[in-house]
Amino acid sequence: MDIDYLPWTKSAADAERICLRDEERELTYAEVSRRSAAVAEQFAGAGIGRGDVVAIMLPNRLELLIGLFAAWRLGATATPINPVFTPNEAGYQIRDSGATLLLTVATDAEHGIPVISSDELRHTPHATPSEPSVAPDALALLIYTSGSTGHPKGVMLDHANLTAMITSLVDAMGIGREDHSLLVLPLFHVNALVVSCLMPLSVGGRVTVLERFAPTTFLDAITLHRPTYFSAVPTIYARLAEQPEDLPVDTTSVRFAACGSSPVAPELLNRIHERFGFPIVEGYGLTEGTCASTLNPADGSGKPRTVGRALPGQQVGVMSPEGELLGPGARGEVVIRGANIMRGYLGRPEATEETIVDGWLHTGDVGVIDEDGYVAIVDRIKDMIIRGGENLYPKEIESVLAKHPEVLEVAVVGAPEPFLGEVPVAYVVTYPDATVTVDELIALCRVELTKIKVPTALHLVQGLPKNPIGKIDKPALRQALSEPVR
């Protein structure tokens, strides 16, 4: 199996092509290979070898990717850590992963393991680097889930998982050596690592890394660097949609943008398309499936309100609670099978066995597949609201509210109620200068939804809480509703 997303696998003809760039520097494939060899030598001097785990706690920057490649040269595993984690949060991931070295900004980090500062990374090896041999079954990444249902779990992804995922995406998206990715999502998440970085590198493309997202600087970066695609989450598209119509920006280089991680209203996607001129391709997947399992066509010809069809090399179905695969139009749990499915959760065999059954990854999402194979996600099983014995899906209510032209973002959660168990409550963020009222939005719901689905309360808010990867933090909203709604 060829592992072609590694910089040192490129031919001599590609060695001088631009590989990685940030807002100040650019490195060729040859330079990235040399620097990763130098840092691998540094890691080896700190005791890192095959099977060890290197923790990398850095903001989006080239040193993070160089450290990742260096670990892989040695047959080691990398676990990227959110750089804004508290010492307690970072310490948990370091201990749980079994990391024996930390690459970070501060040299005074105290986690009981050796620390290398990103400022101390070598650029040139002291000795002639040995030819790296990366095994497909070597553990590549330990990506930690967000932990919304308890302690975060380490998702084990090997190089075979990454290769299967990248091959599938390159095929589906039509990515080639002239493609240029603008990376803006955080690199402690698998989406940024796979879709925005490793995928273009696998075909000799290039990557420009932004440290963080801000609407105007992001749009300036598109104008300056001329990327051909980027991947983002709904929150980013919502912020872009807020920008003034007369803001000068040249997006003609972008042939498509990808969107994933959480449901997004078609109205928002259409607004971005009309405003900036490129289609947004919605997909769906889990960290446990190495990022993506379905995708709409990259030319924007997919079906609205779906997340596309199964990617090449993967099977996607819906399953009943009894374990039966259901036919078109039936509602059930979305399940996935393919070479992209994780090896399991680190140190949690019971959780692994509950999640992967007979080769099928159980996602916890409710979905429907139509006759053409397009998947529509109805909701999270755990987000479902049970009102007086009736199952209500928040996404259905959110979709109605999102139709209003002045609604930017919306989240619906269940609030405890002493007689009915739970009732739906909505939180809505509007566009700047919007004049819509609570009564108008409730009236819209009454027209399009049965009575039990109409929110019992609707709050106009300045913003919605987000988790570290930009998803709306519904557990935080539910926590705020711990008092019964009457």
C-alpha positions as CSV (number, residue, x, y, z in Angstrom):
1,M,0.0,0.0,0.0
2,D,1.4,3.4,-1.0
3,I,1.2,6.1,1.6
4,D,1.4,9.0,-0.8
5,Y,0.4,11.8,1.6
6,L,3.9,11.7,3.2
7,P,6.1,14.5,1.8
8,W,9.1,12.3,1.2
9,T,7.2,10.0,-1.1
10,K,7.2,12.5,-3.9
11,S,9.3,12.2,-7.0
12,A,12.2,14.4,-7.8
13,A,10.1,16.4,-10.2
14,D,7.7,17.3,-7.4
15,A,10.4,18.0,-4.7
16,E,10.6,21.7,-5.5
17,R,6.9,22.3,-5.7
18,I,5.3,24.3,-2.9
19,C,4.0,22.0,-0.2
20,L,3.1,24.0,2.9
21,R,2.6,27.8,3.4
22,D,1.4,30.0,6.1
23,E,1.0,33.8,6.3
24,E,4.8,34.3,6.4
25,R,6.6,31.3,5.0
26,E,6.4,28.7,2.3
27,L,8.2,25.3,2.1
28,T,8.7,23.0,-0.8
29,Y,8.1,19.2,-0.5
30,A,11.9,18.8,-0.3
31,E,12.1,21.3,2.6
32,V,9.2,19.7,4.5
33,S,10.9,16.3,4.1
34,R,14.2,17.7,5.3
35,R,12.7,19.5,8.3
36,S,10.6,16.5,9.3
37,A,13.8,14.3,9.2
38,A,15.6,16.8,11.4
39,V,12.7,16.9,13.9
40,A,12.5,13.1,13.8
41,E,16.2,13.0,14.8
42,Q,15.3,15.4,17.6
43,F,12.4,13.2,18.8
44,A,14.5,10.1,18.6
45,G,17.1,11.8,20.8
46,A,14.3,12.3,23.3
47,G,13.6,8.6,23.3
48,I,10.7,8.4,20.7
49,G,10.6,5.3,18.6
50,R,8.1,2.9,16.9
51,G,4.8,2.7,18.8
52,D,5.4,5.7,21.0
53,V,3.0,8.6,21.2
54,V,3.9,12.2,20.7
55,A,1.5,14.9,22.0
56,I,1.4,18.0,19.8
57,M,-0.2,21.1,21.5
58,L,0.2,24.0,19.0
59,P,-2.1,26.4,17.2
60,N,-2.4,26.0,13.4
61,R,1.1,26.5,12.1
62,L,3.7,24.7,10.0
63,E,5.5,23.4,13.1
64,L,2.5,21.3,14.0
65,L,2.5,19.5,10.6
66,I,6.3,19.1,10.7
67,G,6.0,17.5,14.1
68,L,3.3,15.2,12.8
69,F,5.4,14.0,9.9
70,A,8.4,13.6,12.2
71,A,6.5,11.3,14.5
72,W,5.4,9.2,11.5
73,R,8.9,8.9,10.2
74,L,9.8,7.1,13.4
75,G,6.7,4.8,13.3
76,A,5.3,6.8,16.2
77,T,1.7,8.1,16.8
78,A,0.6,11.7,17.1
79,T,-2.2,13.0,19.3
80,P,-3.0,16.6,18.5
81,I,-4.3,18.6,21.5
82,N,-6.5,21.7,21.5
83,P,-4.0,24.6,22.2
84,V,-6.5,26.4,24.4
85,F,-7.0,23.5,26.7
86,T,-6.5,24.1,30.4
87,P,-3.6,22.2,32.1
88,N,-6.3,19.8,33.5
89,E,-7.8,19.1,30.0
90,A,-4.4,18.7,28.3
91,G,-3.2,16.6,31.2
92,Y,-6.1,14.2,30.8
93,Q,-5.4,13.6,27.0
94,I,-1.6,13.3,27.7
95,R,-2.2,10.6,30.4
96,D,-4.9,8.8,28.5
97,S,-3.0,8.6,25.3
98,G,0.2,7.5,27.0
99,A,2.2,10.2,25.3
100,T,5.9,10.3,26.3
101,L,6.9,13.6,24.6
102,L,5.1,17.0,24.2
103,L,5.7,19.4,21.4
104,T,4.2,22.8,22.4
105,V,4.9,26.5,22.6
106,A,5.8,26.8,26.3
107,T,8.8,24.9,27.6
108,D,7.5,25.2,31.2
109,A,4.5,22.9,30.6
110,E,4.4,20.5,33.5
111,H,2.8,17.1,32.5
112,G,5.5,14.7,33.8
113,I,7.0,14.1,30.3
114,P,9.8,15.8,28.3
115,V,8.8,18.9,26.4
116,I,10.2,20.3,23.1
117,S,9.3,23.9,22.2
118,S,8.2,24.6,18.7
119,D,10.9,27.4,18.6
120,E,13.6,24.8,19.2
121,L,12.7,22.5,16.3
122,R,15.7,21.8,14.0
123,H,15.6,22.7,10.3
124,T,18.4,20.4,9.2
125,P,19.4,16.9,10.4
126,H,22.8,16.4,12.0
127,A,23.3,13.0,10.2
128,T,22.1,11.6,6.9
129,P,18.5,10.6,7.5
130,S,17.6,7.0,7.2
131,E,14.9,6.1,4.7
132,P,11.6,6.1,6.6
133,S,9.3,3.0,6.4
134,V,5.8,3.7,7.5
135,A,3.7,0.6,7.9
136,P,0.0,0.8,6.9
137,D,-1.1,-0.8,10.1
138,A,1.0,1.6,12.3
139,L,-1.1,3.7,14.5
140,A,-1.0,7.2,13.0
141,L,-3.4,9.4,15.0
142,L,-5.1,9.5,18.3
143,I,-7.9,12.0,17.8
144,Y,-10.0,12.7,20.9
145,T,-13.7,13.1,20.7
146,S,-15.3,16.2,22.1
147,G,-16.5,14.5,25.2
148,S,-20.0,15.8,25.2
149,T,-21.3,12.6,26.7
150,G,-18.4,12.1,29.2
151,H,-14.6,11.9,29.2
152,P,-13.2,12.3,25.7
153,K,-12.2,9.0,24.0
154,G,-9.1,8.5,21.9
155,V,-10.1,7.4,18.4
156,M,-7.3,5.1,17.0
157,L,-6.7,5.7,13.3
158,D,-3.9,3.9,11.5
159,H,-2.2,4.7,8.2
160,A,-4.5,2.3,6.3
161,N,-7.5,4.2,7.6
162,L,-6.0,7.5,6.4
163,T,-5.0,6.0,3.0
164,A,-8.6,4.6,2.5
165,M,-10.1,7.9,3.4
166,I,-7.9,10.1,1.3
167,T,-8.2,7.8,-1.8
168,S,-12.0,8.0,-1.4
169,L,-12.1,11.8,-1.1
170,V,-9.6,12.4,-4.0
171,D,-11.8,10.2,-6.2
172,A,-15.1,11.9,-5.1
173,M,-13.8,15.5,-5.2
174,G,-11.6,15.2,-8.3
175,I,-8.6,16.6,-6.5
176,G,-5.4,17.0,-8.5
177,R,-1.8,18.3,-8.3
178,E,-2.9,21.9,-9.2
179,D,-5.3,22.1,-6.3
180,H,-4.6,24.4,-3.4
181,S,-6.3,24.1,0.0
182,L,-6.8,26.9,2.3
183,L,-6.7,25.3,5.8
184,V,-8.6,27.2,8.4
185,L,-10.2,24.5,10.7
186,P,-8.2,23.6,13.8
187,L,-5.6,20.9,13.2
188,F,-6.5,18.9,16.4
189,H,-9.5,17.8,14.4
190,V,-9.5,15.1,11.7
191,N,-11.4,17.2,9.1
192,A,-8.5,19.7,8.9
193,L,-5.8,17.0,8.9
194,V,-7.4,14.9,6.2
195,V,-9.5,17.1,3.9
196,S,-7.5,20.3,4.1
197,C,-4.0,18.9,4.4
198,L,-3.2,15.2,3.7
199,M,-5.6,15.0,0.7
200,P,-4.0,17.7,-1.4
201,L,-0.5,16.5,-0.4
202,S,-1.3,13.0,-1.6
203,V,-1.6,14.3,-5.2
204,G,1.2,16.9,-5.1
205,G,-1.0,19.9,-4.3
206,R,-0.3,22.6,-1.8
207,V,-1.7,23.8,1.5
208,T,-1.9,27.3,3.0
209,V,-2.4,27.3,6.8
210,L,-4.3,30.0,8.6
211,E,-3.8,30.2,12.4
212,R,-7.4,31.1,13.1
213,F,-10.6,32.2,11.5
214,A,-11.8,35.8,11.3
215,P,-14.2,36.7,8.4
216,T,-12.3,39.6,6.9
217,T,-8.8,38.0,7.2
218,F,-10.2,34.8,5.8
219,L,-11.6,36.5,2.7
220,D,-8.4,38.5,2.3
221,A,-6.5,35.2,2.4
222,I,-8.7,33.9,-0.5
223,T,-8.0,37.0,-2.5
224,L,-4.2,36.8,-1.8
225,H,-3.4,33.1,-2.0
226,R,-6.0,32.0,-4.6
227,P,-7.0,28.6,-3.2
228,T,-9.1,26.2,-5.2
229,Y,-11.1,24.9,-2.3
230,F,-11.4,25.0,1.5
231,S,-13.3,23.0,4.1
232,A,-15.3,24.7,6.9
233,V,-18.1,24.2,9.4
234,P,-21.6,25.9,9.4
235,T,-20.4,28.5,12.0
236,I,-17.8,29.8,9.6
237,Y,-20.3,30.1,6.7
238,A,-22.7,31.9,9.0
239,R,-20.1,34.5,9.8
240,L,-19.3,34.9,6.1
241,A,-22.9,35.4,5.4
242,E,-23.0,38.4,7.8
243,Q,-20.3,40.3,5.8
244,P,-21.4,43.5,3.9
245,E,-22.3,43.0,0.3
246,D,-19.8,45.7,-0.8
247,L,-16.8,44.0,0.9
248,P,-14.1,43.7,-1.8
249,V,-13.1,40.1,-2.3
250,D,-12.0,37.9,-5.2
251,T,-13.2,34.3,-4.8
252,T,-12.9,33.4,-8.5
253,S,-10.2,30.8,-7.8
254,V,-12.4,28.7,-5.5
255,R,-14.1,26.0,-7.4
256,F,-15.9,24.6,-4.3
257,A,-16.0,24.6,-0.5
258,A,-16.8,21.7,1.7
259,C,-19.1,21.7,4.7
260,G,-19.4,19.2,7.5
261,S,-19.5,18.5,11.2
262,S,-23.1,19.5,11.9
263,P,-26.3,20.1,9.9
264,V,-26.5,23.3,7.9
265,A,-29.6,25.1,6.5
266,P,-29.9,25.0,2.7
267,E,-30.9,28.7,2.9
268,L,-27.4,29.5,4.3
269,L,-25.7,27.5,1.6
270,N,-27.6,29.2,-1.1
271,R,-26.9,32.6,0.4
272,I,-23.1,31.9,0.4
273,H,-23.3,30.6,-3.2
274,E,-25.1,33.6,-4.4
275,R,-22.8,36.0,-2.5
276,F,-19.4,34.5,-3.3
277,G,-20.0,32.4,-6.4
278,F,-18.8,29.0,-5.4
279,P,-20.9,25.9,-4.5
280,I,-20.8,24.5,-1.0
281,V,-20.6,20.7,-1.0
282,E,-22.2,19.2,2.1
283,G,-20.9,15.9,3.5
284,Y,-21.2,13.7,6.5
285,G,-18.9,11.6,8.7
286,L,-17.4,10.9,12.1
287,T,-14.0,10.9,13.5
288,E,-14.5,7.2,14.1
289,G,-14.8,6.9,10.3
290,T,-11.6,8.9,9.6
291,C,-13.7,12.0,8.7
292,A,-16.2,11.5,5.9
293,S,-18.6,8.8,4.6
294,T,-21.0,10.7,2.3
295,L,-20.6,13.6,0.0
296,N,-22.6,15.6,-2.5
297,P,-21.0,16.1,-5.9
298,A,-18.2,18.7,-5.9
299,D,-19.9,20.6,-8.8
300,G,-22.9,21.5,-6.6
301,S,-25.3,19.2,-8.4
302,G,-26.3,17.2,-5.3
303,K,-29.7,17.1,-3.6
304,P,-30.7,19.8,-1.2
305,R,-31.2,18.8,2.4
306,T,-29.1,15.7,2.0
307,V,-25.4,15.0,2.9
308,G,-24.8,13.2,-0.4
309,R,-24.2,9.6,-1.3
310,A,-21.7,7.0,0.1
311,L,-18.1,7.8,-0.8
312,P,-16.2,5.3,-3.0
313,G,-15.1,2.2,-1.0
314,Q,-17.7,2.7,1.8
315,Q,-21.1,1.3,2.5
316,V,-23.7,3.5,4.3
317,G,-27.1,2.1,5.4
318,V,-29.8,2.7,8.0
319,M,-30.5,0.1,10.6
320,S,-33.4,-0.8,12.8
321,P,-32.9,-1.2,16.6
322,E,-33.0,-5.0,16.0
323,G,-30.0,-4.8,13.6
324,E,-31.9,-5.1,10.3
325,L,-30.8,-3.0,7.4
326,L,-33.7,-1.0,6.1
327,G,-34.8,0.0,2.6
328,P,-35.2,3.3,0.8
329,G,-37.3,5.9,2.7
330,A,-37.1,4.0,6.0
331,R,-35.9,5.9,9.1
332,G,-33.2,4.3,11.2
333,E,-29.7,4.6,12.7
334,V,-27.0,5.5,10.1
335,V,-24.3,2.8,10.0
336,I,-21.1,2.8,8.0
337,R,-18.7,0.0,6.8
338,G,-15.3,0.3,5.0
339,A,-11.6,0.4,5.4
340,N,-11.8,3.9,6.9
341,I,-13.4,2.7,10.1
342,M,-11.3,3.2,13.2
343,R,-9.4,0.5,14.9
344,G,-11.3,1.3,18.1
345,Y,-11.3,3.5,21.1
346,L,-7.9,3.5,23.0
347,G,-8.2,1.4,26.2
348,R,-12.0,1.1,25.9
349,P,-12.9,-2.3,24.4
350,E,-16.5,-2.2,25.7
351,A,-17.2,1.2,24.1
352,T,-15.5,-0.1,20.9
353,E,-17.8,-3.2,20.9
354,E,-20.9,-1.1,21.4
355,T,-19.9,1.2,18.5
356,I,-18.6,-1.3,15.9
357,V,-21.0,-4.3,15.6
358,D,-20.4,-6.9,12.8
359,G,-18.1,-4.5,11.0
360,W,-20.7,-1.7,11.0
361,L,-19.9,1.6,12.7
362,H,-23.0,2.8,14.6
363,T,-23.1,6.5,14.3
364,G,-25.9,7.4,16.8
365,D,-27.5,9.5,14.0
366,V,-31.0,9.0,12.6
367,G,-31.2,9.1,8.9
368,V,-33.1,8.2,5.7
369,I,-31.6,7.0,2.4
370,D,-33.6,7.6,-0.8
371,E,-33.9,5.5,-4.0
372,D,-30.9,7.3,-5.5
373,G,-28.7,6.6,-2.4
374,Y,-28.7,10.2,-1.0
375,V,-28.6,10.3,2.7
376,A,-30.6,12.8,4.8
377,I,-29.7,13.1,8.5
378,V,-32.8,13.5,10.6
379,D,-31.1,14.1,14.0
380,R,-28.9,12.7,16.7
381,I,-30.5,9.8,18.6
382,K,-29.4,11.4,21.8
383,D,-30.8,14.9,20.8
384,M,-34.2,13.5,20.2
385,I,-36.9,15.1,22.3
386,I,-39.6,12.8,23.8
387,R,-42.7,14.9,24.6
388,G,-45.4,12.9,26.2
389,G,-44.3,9.7,24.5
390,E,-43.9,11.4,21.1
391,N,-40.5,11.5,19.4
392,L,-39.6,15.0,18.2
393,Y,-36.5,15.6,16.1
394,P,-34.9,19.1,16.7
395,K,-33.5,19.3,13.2
396,E,-37.0,19.3,11.7
397,I,-37.9,22.3,13.9
398,E,-34.6,24.0,13.2
399,S,-35.2,23.6,9.4
400,V,-38.4,25.5,9.6
401,L,-37.0,28.4,11.6
402,A,-33.9,28.5,9.3
403,K,-36.2,29.2,6.3
404,H,-36.9,32.7,7.6
405,P,-34.6,35.1,5.6
406,E,-33.5,36.9,8.8
407,V,-32.4,33.8,10.7
408,L,-28.7,33.1,10.7
409,E,-28.4,30.2,13.2
410,V,-30.8,28.2,15.2
411,A,-30.7,25.4,17.8
412,V,-33.6,23.5,19.4
413,V,-33.1,21.4,22.5
414,G,-35.4,19.6,24.9
415,A,-36.2,21.3,28.2
416,P,-37.5,19.2,31.2
417,E,-41.2,19.5,31.9
418,P,-42.9,17.8,34.9
419,F,-45.9,16.4,33.0
420,L,-44.7,15.8,29.4
421,G,-41.1,14.9,30.2
422,E,-39.6,17.3,27.7
423,V,-40.7,20.2,25.5
424,P,-38.8,21.9,22.6
425,V,-37.1,25.2,23.2
426,A,-35.5,27.2,20.4
427,Y,-32.5,29.6,20.4
428,V,-32.2,31.9,17.4
429,V,-29.4,34.1,16.1
430,T,-30.5,36.6,13.5
431,Y,-28.6,38.5,10.8
432,P,-27.4,42.0,11.8
433,D,-30.2,44.7,11.6
434,A,-32.9,42.0,11.5
435,T,-36.3,43.0,12.7
436,V,-38.0,39.7,13.1
437,T,-39.8,39.1,16.4
438,V,-40.3,36.0,18.6
439,D,-44.0,36.1,17.8
440,E,-43.3,36.0,14.0
441,L,-41.0,33.0,14.3
442,I,-43.5,31.1,16.6
443,A,-46.2,31.9,14.0
444,L,-44.0,30.4,11.2
445,C,-43.6,27.2,13.3
446,R,-47.4,27.0,13.8
447,V,-48.0,27.1,10.1
448,E,-45.5,24.4,9.2
449,L,-45.4,22.1,12.2
450,T,-47.9,20.2,14.2
451,K,-48.8,21.7,17.6
452,I,-46.5,19.4,19.7
453,K,-43.5,20.4,17.6
454,V,-43.9,24.1,18.1
455,P,-41.3,25.4,20.6
456,T,-42.8,26.3,23.9
457,A,-40.2,29.1,24.2
458,L,-38.1,30.9,21.7
459,H,-35.1,33.1,22.6
460,L,-33.4,35.6,20.3
461,V,-29.8,35.5,21.3
462,Q,-26.5,37.2,20.2
463,G,-24.7,33.9,19.7
464,L,-24.8,30.2,20.4
465,P,-22.3,28.3,22.5
466,K,-19.8,26.3,20.4
467,N,-17.5,23.4,21.1
468,P,-13.8,23.6,20.1
469,I,-14.5,22.5,16.5
470,G,-17.3,25.0,16.0
471,K,-20.3,22.8,16.5
472,I,-23.3,24.2,18.4
473,D,-22.9,23.0,22.0
474,K,-26.3,21.6,22.7
475,P,-25.3,20.0,26.0
476,A,-24.5,23.6,27.2
477,L,-27.9,24.8,26.1
478,R,-29.6,21.8,27.8
479,Q,-27.7,22.6,31.0
480,A,-29.0,26.1,30.9
481,L,-32.5,24.7,30.8
482,S,-32.1,22.5,33.9
483,E,-35.0,24.2,35.5
484,P,-38.4,22.9,34.2
485,V,-40.2,25.0,31.7
486,R,-43.8,25.7,32.7
